[in-house]
């Protein structure tokens, strides 16, 4: 399994986006789940902020993928209906999915399509989340119109995804849309997260593919409890699909890879490809939740890094410092 060009061993070692710590701010306590893309000649990213009550989503812009400027919240609390009133976490906007391609957003029926998930109760990911859609033709990407009700729910799920939904990733192939998503088997207690697939012809009506996860956990391995947060891309040079995802074994969370020829059957690389750090490193606890970009001949892997909170940190998420950082396939020169 040739994956050398998909490895990002060179960590920046510092946050690229971190929580503000400002009382009442959407990112008072933490930031999470970055989604980078190209738009109108610049790099943009959505990212999630947590204020102690729930997730909200902001948009940021950058010219170099390292220095980011926030443009403000685009998915605010209470923007739609009761089911997502606690907050909205954007996880995907429909886009070109060639790893080496323009990485720009796609318009379908004249609009950009954003996918998010929302939890029903106040707190950190409290309750079973469902997935919604928002669209816009606004080139600033600051104003979105919500479809209304969830387009995909756990309520009619199978044994493995009946506890609630998490991140989704949507790709198009020959006019059909493939939604990869991770979900938990129970709401509360010691749950298990795995990744499955739903299909659609219109981006609004989704049906599960089979009754089992496509990317299950591996007993006794580094991803024995979670196999989560899929980022699926087309490796046009190797002519295959790549899924970046994270695994969790009950102690540490790290990113890994799976490969496919048809989007339906996936083979995991057996070891994590982005591992946690040591001692005082930014990611000593977790190095997880991949966000992928290709820029100037290098692969960039953004991820959520976690370590215990220390005096002087910008924010405290219940004893944890959680931020967004990046690793890449070539050494840093700054």
C-alpha positions in Angstrom: 0.0 0.0 0.0 1.9 3.1 -1.3 0.9 6.0 0.9 4.2 7.9 1.2 2.8 11.0 -0.6 -0.2 11.0 1.8 1.9 11.3 5.0 2.4 14.7 6.8 5.2 14.1 9.3 6.2 17.8 9.7 4.1 19.4 12.3 3.9 23.2 12.6 3.8 22.8 16.4 1.7 25.9 17.2 -2.0 26.8 16.8 -3.2 28.3 13.5 -6.6 29.0 15.1 -7.3 29.0 18.8 -10.2 29.9 21.1 -10.6 33.5 22.1 -11.4 32.9 25.8 -13.6 36.0 25.6 -16.7 35.8 27.8 -19.8 35.3 25.7 -17.9 34.7 22.4 -18.8 31.7 20.2 -15.3 30.4 20.7 -15.0 31.2 24.4 -13.8 27.7 25.4 -12.6 25.8 22.3 -12.3 25.5 18.5 -12.7 22.4 16.5 -13.3 20.8 13.0 -11.6 22.9 10.4 -12.7 22.7 6.7 -10.2 24.3 4.3 -11.0 25.2 0.6 -10.3 27.6 -2.2 -12.7 30.3 -3.1 -12.3 33.3 -5.5 -8.5 33.0 -5.5 -7.9 32.7 -1.7 -7.9 30.1 1.0 -10.9 29.9 3.2 -11.9 27.6 6.1 -15.0 27.0 8.2 -14.3 26.1 11.8 -16.3 25.4 14.9 -16.3 27.3 18.1 -17.6 26.0 21.5 -18.8 28.4 24.2 -19.9 25.9 26.8 -23.5 25.7 25.5 -23.0 24.3 22.0 -21.2 24.6 18.7 -21.4 27.6 16.3 -19.5 27.9 13.0 -17.3 30.7 11.7 -15.5 31.5 8.5 -11.8 32.4 8.2 -9.6 33.5 5.3 -5.8 33.1 4.6 -3.3 33.6 1.9 -0.8 31.1 3.2 -2.8 28.4 5.1 -0.9 29.4 8.3 -2.1 32.9 9.2 -5.9 33.0 9.4 -8.3 36.0 9.9 -11.8 35.3 11.2 -14.7 36.8 9.2 -17.3 36.0 11.8 -19.9 33.5 12.7 -21.9 32.1 9.7 -24.0 29.5 11.5 -25.2 31.2 14.7 -27.2 29.7 17.5 -31.0 29.8 16.8 -30.6 30.5 13.1 -33.1 27.9 12.0 -35.6 25.8 14.0 -35.8 24.1 17.3 -33.9 20.9 16.4 -30.7 22.9 15.7 -31.2 25.8 18.0 -28.4 24.9 20.4 -25.8 25.3 17.7 -24.6 24.3 14.2 -21.3 22.6 13.4 -20.4 22.8 9.7 -18.5 19.8 8.5 -18.6 20.0 4.7 -19.4 22.3 1.7 -19.8 20.5 -1.6 -16.5 21.0 -3.5 -14.1 19.7 -6.2 -12.7 16.5 -4.6 -9.5 16.0 -6.6 -6.7 16.0 -4.0 -4.5 18.0 -6.4 -7.3 19.9 -8.1 -8.5 23.5 -7.6 -10.2 22.6 -4.3 -13.0 25.1 -5.0 -16.6 24.9 -4.1 -19.2 23.5 -6.5 -22.5 25.1 -7.3 -25.5 22.9 -7.8 -28.6 24.6 -9.2 -26.8 27.9 -8.8 -26.1 27.5 -5.1 -23.3 26.3 -2.8 -24.3 23.5 -0.4 -23.2 23.3 3.2 -23.8 20.4 5.6 -23.8 20.7 9.3 -24.8 18.7 12.4 -26.7 19.8 15.5 -27.2 18.5 19.0 -30.5 18.8 20.8 -29.3 19.7 24.3 -27.1 22.3 25.8 -23.6 21.2 26.7 -20.7 19.4 25.0 -22.2 17.2 22.2 -25.3 16.4 24.4 -27.8 14.0 22.8 -28.1 12.5 19.4 -27.2 14.9 16.6 -28.8 15.1 13.2 -27.6 16.5 9.9 -28.9 19.6 8.1 -28.3 21.5 4.9 -27.9 25.2 4.2 -27.4 26.9 0.7 -26.3 30.2 -0.6 -25.5 32.1 -3.8 -23.7 34.8 -1.8 -20.1 34.8 -2.9 -19.0 36.2 0.5 -20.2 32.9 2.0 -21.4 34.8 5.1 -25.1 34.4 4.7 -26.8 31.0 4.4 -30.4 29.8 3.9 -31.4 26.7 5.9 -33.4 23.9 4.4 -35.4 23.6 7.6 -35.7 20.1 9.0 -32.8 17.5 9.1 -32.0 15.8 5.8 -30.5 12.8 7.6 -31.3 11.4 11.1 -30.3 8.7 13.4 -34.0 8.1 14.3 -34.5 5.5 11.6 -30.9 4.1 11.9 -29.4 0.7 12.3 -27.9 -0.8 15.4 -24.5 0.9 14.8 -25.7 4.5 14.1 -28.8 4.8 16.2 -27.2 6.8 19.0 -26.6 10.0 16.9 -24.7 11.4 13.9 -21.4 13.3 13.7 -19.4 14.7 10.9 -20.4 14.1 7.2 -18.4 14.3 4.0 -20.2 14.5 0.6 -18.7 13.7 -2.8 -20.3 13.4 -6.2 -19.7 10.6 -8.7 -21.6 10.3 -12.0 -24.5 12.4 -10.8 -25.0 10.5 -7.5 -24.0 11.9 -4.1 -22.2 9.9 -1.5 -22.4 11.0 2.2 -19.8 9.4 4.4 -20.6 10.0 8.1 -19.6 8.8 11.5 -22.2 7.9 14.1 -22.5 6.3 17.6 -24.4 3.2 18.5 -25.9 4.5 21.8 -26.5 8.0 23.2 -24.6 8.0 26.5 -22.4 5.6 28.3 -19.5 3.9 26.6 -20.4 4.2 22.9 -18.7 3.1 19.7 -18.3 5.4 16.6 -18.0 4.0 13.1 -18.3 5.4 9.6 -21.0 4.6 7.1 -22.5 5.8 3.9 -25.8 7.3 2.6 -26.7 8.0 -1.0 -28.8 10.7 -2.7 -29.7 12.0 -6.1 -30.7 15.5 -5.0 -28.7 16.3 -1.8 -31.9 16.4 0.2 -33.2 12.9 0.3 -30.7 10.3 1.7 -30.9 6.6 2.1 -28.5 4.4 4.0 -26.2 2.1 2.0 -26.7 -1.3 3.7 -27.0 -1.9 7.4 -23.4 -2.0 8.5 -20.6 0.6 8.7 -18.2 0.9 5.7 -15.3 1.7 8.0 -15.8 -0.2 11.2 -13.5 -0.1 14.3 -10.8 -2.7 14.5 -10.8 -4.7 17.8 -7.5 -4.4 19.7 -6.1 -1.7 17.3 -5.4 2.0 17.6 -9.0 2.6 16.2 -10.7 0.1 18.4 -13.3 2.5 19.8 -13.8 5.2 17.1 -13.2 5.2 13.4 -14.5 8.7 12.7 -14.6 12.0 10.9 -14.1 10.9 7.3 -12.5 13.2 4.7 -12.8 11.5 1.3 -10.8 12.7 -1.7 -9.8 11.5 -5.2 -6.1 10.7 -5.5 -6.0 11.4 -9.2 -2.3 10.4 -9.5 -2.7 7.0 -7.9 -6.3 6.6 -9.4 -8.0 5.7 -6.2 -10.1 7.1 -3.4 -8.5 8.1 -0.1 -10.3 8.5 3.2 -8.5 10.4 6.0 -10.1 9.6 9.3 -9.3 9.5 13.0 -9.2 6.5 15.3 -9.5 6.3 19.1 -8.6 3.5 21.4 -10.1 4.9 24.6 -6.9 6.8 25.5 -5.5 8.6 22.4 -7.0 9.8 19.1 -4.9 9.9 16.0 -5.4 10.2 12.2 -5.1 7.4 9.7 -5.9 6.4 6.2 -8.1 4.0 4.2 -8.1 3.4 0.4 -10.8 2.4 -2.1 -11.3 1.7 -5.8 -15.1 2.2 -5.8 -16.1 4.3 -2.7 -17.8 1.2 -1.3 -15.0 -1.1 -0.1 -12.2 0.4 2.0 -8.9 -1.0 3.1 -7.3 0.6 6.2 -3.6 1.3 6.5 -2.9 -0.6 9.7 -1.2 2.1 11.7 -2.0 5.8 12.4 -0.3 8.2 10.0 -0.5 11.3 12.2 0.3 10.5 15.8 0.1 12.3 19.1 3.1 14.2 20.5 4.9 13.8 23.7 5.3 15.7 27.0 4.6 19.4 26.3 3.5 19.0 22.7 0.3 20.7 21.6 -1.2 17.4 20.6 0.0 15.1 23.4 -3.6 13.9 24.1 -5.3 14.0 20.7 -4.1 14.6 17.1 -7.4 14.1 15.3 -10.2 15.3 12.9 -8.4 15.8 9.6 -8.9 18.7 7.2 -7.0 18.3 3.9 -5.5 20.8 1.4 -2.9 20.6 -1.3 -0.8 23.8 -1.8 2.4 24.5 -3.7 3.4 20.8 -4.0 2.7 19.9 -0.4 0.0 18.1 1.4 -1.4 20.0 4.4 -3.3 18.1 7.1 -5.1 20.3 9.5 -6.3 18.8 12.7 -7.6 19.4 16.2 -4.9 19.2 18.8 -5.5 18.7 22.5 -3.5 18.7 25.7 -4.1 19.5 29.3 -4.8 23.2 30.0 -1.9 25.4 31.3 -1.6 28.8 32.7 -1.4 31.3 29.9 -3.5 29.4 27.4 -6.1 31.5 25.5 -9.0 29.4 26.8 -9.9 26.5 29.1 -12.3 23.8 28.0 -12.8 22.0 31.2 -9.1 21.4 31.9 -8.3 20.9 28.3 -6.7 23.2 25.7 -8.2 22.4 22.3 -7.0 24.2 19.2 -6.5 23.8 15.4 -3.0 23.3 13.9 -1.5 21.7 10.8 1.2 19.3 9.6 2.4 18.9 6.1 4.4 16.6 3.8 7.4 18.9 3.4 9.5 20.6 6.0 8.7 24.1 7.3 11.0 26.8 6.3 9.7 29.6 8.5 
